[in-house]
Amino acid sequence: MHGLSINGAGPTLDAKVSFLSRPDTYRPVAGEVVRWETHMSWVFLVGDRVYKLKKPVRFPYLDFSTLARREAACRAELQLNRALAPDIYLDVLPLVDTGAGLSIGGAGTVVDWLVCMKRLDERNMLEFMIGERRVEIPQLDRLVTALARFYRSATPVFISPTVHLADWKRSLAYNRRVLLDPRLGIEAGLVRRIDRAQRLFLDRRGDLIAARMRRRRIVDGHGDLRPEHIWLGDKVRIIDCLEFNPRLRVVDPFDEVAFLSLECERLGAAWVGAYIERRMKRMLRDGPVEELFTFYRCHRATLRARLAIAHLLEEHPRTPEKWPQVAAAYLKLAGESARRLEALLRKPQDRSSCAPRAGGGSSPRARARRAGS
């Protein structure tokens, strides 16, 4: 039941949204409630707080269709996000039917759950700062330090390299199938060129991904590392860790860095992503060779294009005019990465899984030190 809203007994989703949109719902009474809708949640900005209500929806990659599942997702969101935003995620609160109406907390029947967060000044979000051209190197250095600390302490995840590569091939096939759906109007030639470059990489250089897995470089990461989730105020805070599907957080840190680099370029600040990439390779000391990083970027752009255009396959898509433009922008970036990837694959291959670092040496002894780091 792709995207189908599933309402059981009790207040409807519309009734909950209406209640949470009223200033007198909150104590003290809010002067204004700003709300917005996402694919899977309703978000309410109230003074210095944010309340998030998960929709009762089911998709292939998540299931919020029952009260128990939504509670579990809220509690997972709280726990996981405290790793990178410990003072931002405050609590999970019950939405209660008192018999006389709805209430946040109090006596009655729990009809839903809310994640309560501290509200961040959006002017310090990396996405906003890129738009105003206010990004500075010291801010990026603090971000890199926070990310490196997170990835060093992240739990390694081991999957058989054979299984892991098969997962990659399935992901490519799924992207290809959706993007080539004739109902969506995507240029088939471009999609096929991008897909061909990615499959060529897996065929010729899949050993690079297998080596990352064998060396325990695949971890339980963030899952959605984008500029809109990065706050660069007095402290670095990274929010909206992907909580609803643990498999989607199983990543190479440099896959996430490639995603962030891609998003910075899409917003018009390619230099920001390139700087973060260079610094992360030095901080983690095990940066992948250029072919692998380019493959990661190419795949992420293709995936984002697929996720965007797939909205049009829903029964009642929101803002249908938006998604073809978004998909086209991502496919343009994917096409550029695909051309770069093909060029790299034509060069003589360096069988090392790590790129030489400036000042790090490229002798066998230096390479052995890096491999053991």
C-alpha positions in Angstrom: 0.0 0.0 0.0 2.4 2.6 -1.3 1.9 5.9 0.6 -1.6 4.9 1.8 -2.7 6.7 4.9 -4.0 4.2 7.5 -6.3 5.7 10.1 -7.6 3.5 12.9 -10.1 4.4 15.6 -9.8 7.7 17.3 -9.0 11.2 16.0 -8.0 11.4 12.4 -4.7 12.8 11.2 -6.5 16.0 10.1 -7.9 16.4 13.6 -4.4 16.0 15.1 -2.9 18.4 12.7 -5.6 21.0 13.3 -5.1 20.7 17.1 -1.3 21.0 16.9 -1.8 24.1 14.6 -3.6 26.1 17.3 -1.6 28.5 19.5 -3.7 27.6 22.6 -2.6 24.0 22.4 0.7 24.9 23.9 1.7 26.1 27.4 2.5 28.9 27.6 0.1 29.8 24.8 2.1 30.3 21.6 2.0 33.6 19.7 2.2 31.8 16.4 2.4 28.2 15.1 4.3 27.7 11.9 3.7 24.3 10.3 5.0 22.4 7.3 4.3 19.1 5.8 6.9 16.6 4.6 6.5 13.2 2.9 6.3 11.4 6.2 5.6 14.0 8.9 4.0 17.2 10.0 6.3 19.7 11.7 5.1 22.5 14.0 7.4 25.4 15.0 6.2 26.9 18.3 8.3 29.6 20.0 11.7 28.0 20.8 10.4 24.4 20.3 9.7 22.1 17.4 7.1 19.3 17.5 7.1 16.5 14.9 4.1 14.3 14.2 4.7 11.2 12.1 2.1 10.5 9.5 0.4 7.0 9.6 1.9 6.0 6.2 3.5 2.9 4.8 6.1 2.9 2.0 8.5 0.2 0.8 11.2 1.7 3.0 9.2 2.6 6.1 6.1 1.6 8.1 4.4 4.2 10.4 1.0 2.6 9.9 0.4 1.7 13.6 0.6 3.7 16.8 3.3 1.3 18.2 5.4 1.7 15.1 5.2 5.5 15.3 6.2 5.5 18.9 9.2 3.2 18.2 10.3 5.5 15.4 10.0 8.6 17.6 12.1 7.0 20.3 14.7 5.8 17.8 14.8 9.4 16.4 15.5 10.8 19.8 18.2 8.3 20.7 20.0 8.3 17.3 20.0 12.1 16.9 21.5 12.7 20.3 24.9 11.5 18.9 25.2 14.6 16.7 22.7 17.0 18.3 22.6 16.0 22.0 21.0 19.1 23.3 18.5 19.6 20.5 16.4 16.4 20.8 14.6 16.9 24.1 11.8 14.3 24.5 9.1 12.0 23.1 5.7 13.2 24.3 2.3 11.5 24.1 -0.6 13.1 22.2 -3.6 12.2 24.4 -7.4 12.0 23.9 -8.8 13.2 27.3 -12.4 12.5 26.3 -13.0 16.2 26.2 -10.4 16.8 23.4 -6.8 16.3 22.6 -3.9 17.3 24.8 -0.1 17.0 24.8 0.5 14.8 27.8 -2.0 14.3 30.7 -4.6 11.7 31.5 -6.4 9.8 28.8 -5.8 7.5 25.8 -2.6 7.9 23.9 -3.5 8.4 20.2 -0.1 9.4 18.9 3.5 10.5 19.7 5.5 13.7 19.2 9.2 14.3 19.0 10.0 17.5 20.8 13.1 19.4 19.8 14.8 22.7 20.5 14.3 25.1 17.6 17.4 26.2 15.8 17.9 29.5 14.1 17.6 28.6 10.4 20.0 31.4 9.5 22.8 29.2 10.8 21.8 26.1 8.7 24.5 25.4 6.1 21.9 25.5 3.3 20.8 29.0 4.3 24.4 30.1 4.7 25.3 28.8 1.2 22.4 30.8 -0.2 23.7 34.0 1.4 27.3 33.2 0.6 28.3 33.4 4.3 30.2 30.1 4.6 33.7 30.5 6.1 36.6 28.0 6.4 36.7 28.0 10.2 33.0 26.9 10.2 33.8 24.1 7.8 36.8 23.0 9.9 34.5 22.6 12.9 32.0 20.6 10.9 34.7 18.3 9.6 36.0 17.8 13.2 32.5 16.9 14.3 31.9 14.5 11.4 35.3 12.8 11.9 34.6 12.3 15.6 31.2 10.8 14.7 32.5 8.4 12.1 35.5 7.2 14.2 33.1 6.2 17.0 30.3 4.8 14.7 29.6 1.1 14.9 31.2 -0.9 12.1 28.7 -3.0 10.2 29.9 -6.2 8.4 28.0 -7.7 5.5 29.5 -10.2 3.2 31.2 -8.3 0.4 29.4 -10.4 -2.1 26.0 -9.6 -0.6 27.0 -5.9 -0.3 27.9 -5.7 -4.0 24.6 -7.5 -4.9 22.8 -4.8 -2.9 24.5 -2.1 -4.9 23.5 -3.8 -8.2 19.9 -4.0 -7.0 19.9 -0.3 -6.1 21.2 0.5 -9.6 18.5 -1.6 -11.2 15.8 0.0 -9.1 16.9 3.5 -10.0 17.0 2.5 -13.7 13.6 0.9 -13.6 11.9 3.9 -12.1 13.7 6.6 -14.1 13.0 4.7 -17.4 9.2 4.5 -16.6 7.7 6.1 -19.7 5.0 7.8 -17.7 7.6 10.1 -16.1 9.1 11.6 -19.3 12.7 11.3 -18.3 15.3 11.4 -21.2 16.0 7.7 -21.6 19.4 8.2 -23.3 20.8 10.2 -20.3 19.5 7.6 -17.8 21.1 4.8 -19.8 24.5 6.5 -20.0 24.5 7.2 -16.3 23.5 3.6 -15.5 26.1 2.2 -17.9 28.9 4.1 -16.2 27.8 2.9 -12.7 27.5 -0.7 -13.8 30.9 -0.5 -15.5 32.4 0.7 -12.3 30.9 -2.2 -10.3 32.1 -4.7 -12.9 35.6 -3.4 -13.1 36.2 -1.8 -9.7 33.7 -3.5 -7.3 36.8 -4.7 -5.4 37.2 -1.2 -4.0 33.8 -1.4 -2.3 34.5 -5.0 -1.2 37.8 -3.8 0.3 36.1 -1.0 2.3 33.7 -3.7 3.8 36.5 -6.1 4.6 38.5 -3.3 6.4 35.4 -2.5 8.5 35.0 1.0 6.9 31.2 0.5 6.5 29.4 1.9 9.5 26.0 2.8 11.0 26.1 6.4 9.9 23.7 9.4 9.6 21.8 8.4 6.5 20.8 11.8 5.2 23.7 14.2 5.4 22.5 17.3 3.6 23.2 21.0 4.1 19.6 21.6 5.4 20.4 19.3 8.3 23.7 20.9 9.4 23.7 23.8 11.9 26.8 25.9 12.2 26.0 28.2 15.1 28.1 28.4 18.3 28.3 24.6 18.1 28.0 22.2 15.2 24.7 20.3 15.4 23.6 17.8 12.7 19.9 16.8 12.9 17.5 14.4 11.1 19.5 11.2 11.3 17.6 8.6 9.3 15.8 6.6 12.0 13.1 4.7 10.2 15.2 2.1 8.3 18.6 1.0 9.8 19.7 -0.6 6.5 19.6 2.9 4.9 22.2 4.1 7.5 24.7 1.3 6.6 27.2 3.4 4.7 30.7 4.2 3.9 31.4 7.6 5.6 32.8 8.8 2.2 29.5 7.9 0.6 27.9 10.4 3.0 30.6 12.9 2.3 30.0 12.5 -1.4 26.3 13.1 -0.9 27.1 16.3 1.1 29.5 17.4 -1.6 26.9 16.8 -4.3 24.3 18.8 -2.4 26.6 21.7 -1.9 27.3 21.8 -5.6 23.6 21.6 -6.4 23.1 24.7 -4.2 25.9 26.6 -6.0 28.8 26.0 -3.6 30.9 23.2 -5.1 33.9 24.6 -3.3 32.3 23.8 0.1 31.8 20.2 -0.8 35.3 19.9 -2.3 36.9 21.4 0.9 35.0 19.0 3.2 36.0 16.1 1.0 39.7 17.0 1.2 39.6 17.6 4.9 37.7 14.4 5.7 40.2 12.4 3.7 43.0 13.8 5.9 41.1 13.5 9.2 40.0 9.9 8.6 43.2 8.9 6.8 41.5 6.4 4.6 39.9 8.3 1.8 38.8 6.2 -1.2 40.4 6.6 -4.6 38.8 9.0 -7.0 36.9 6.3 -8.9 35.0 5.2 -5.8 34.2 8.7 -4.6 33.0 9.7 -8.1 30.9 6.5 -8.2 29.3 7.4 -4.8 28.5 10.9 -6.1 27.0 9.6 -9.3 24.9 7.1 -7.5 23.7 9.6 -4.9 22.6 12.0 -7.7 20.8 9.2 -9.5 19.1 8.1 -6.3 17.9 11.7 -5.5 16.6 12.0 -9.1 14.7 8.8 -8.6 13.3 9.8 -5.3 12.1 13.1 -6.7 10.4 11.9 -9.8 8.8 8.9 -8.0 6.5 11.4 -6.3 4.6 11.6 -9.5 3.7 7.9 -9.2 1.8 8.5 -6.0 -2.0 8.7 -6.1 -2.1 12.4 -5.0 1.4 13.9 -5.3 2.1 17.1 -3.5 3.5 19.9 -5.7 3.7 17.8 -8.9 5.1 20.6 -10.9 8.3 20.6 -8.7 9.6 17.1 -9.1 10.5 17.0 -12.8 12.7 20.1 -12.3 14.4 18.6 -9.2 15.0 15.3 -11.0 16.5 17.1 -14.0 18.9 19.0 -11.8 20.1 15.8 -10.1 20.4 13.9 -13.4 22.5 16.7 -14.8 24.9 16.3 -11.9 24.8 12.5 -12.3 25.6 12.8 -16.0 28.7 14.9 -15.2 29.9 12.4 -12.6 29.2 9.5 -15.0 31.4 11.1 -17.7 34.1 11.7 -15.1 33.8 8.1 -13.9 34.1 6.7 -17.4 37.3 8.8 -17.9 38.8 7.5 -14.7 38.0 3.9 -15.6 39.9 4.3 -18.9 43.1 5.2 -17.0 45.6 2.6 -15.7 44.3 1.2 -12.5 45.8 1.8 -9.0 44.9 -1.4 -7.1 45.2 0.4 -3.8 41.8 1.2 -2.1 43.2 4.4 -0.5 44.2 7.5 -2.3 47.7 8.9 -1.5 47.6 11.9 0.8 49.7 15.1 0.5 52.6 14.6 2.8 51.6 11.1 3.6 54.0 9.4 1.2 53.2 6.7 -1.4 55.9 4.2 -0.6 55.0 0.6 0.2 55.7 1.3 3.9 53.5 4.4 3.9 50.7 2.5 2.2 51.0 -0.3 4.7 50.7 2.2 7.6 47.5 3.6 6.0 46.0 0.2 5.4 46.5 -0.6 9.1 45.1 2.7 10.4 
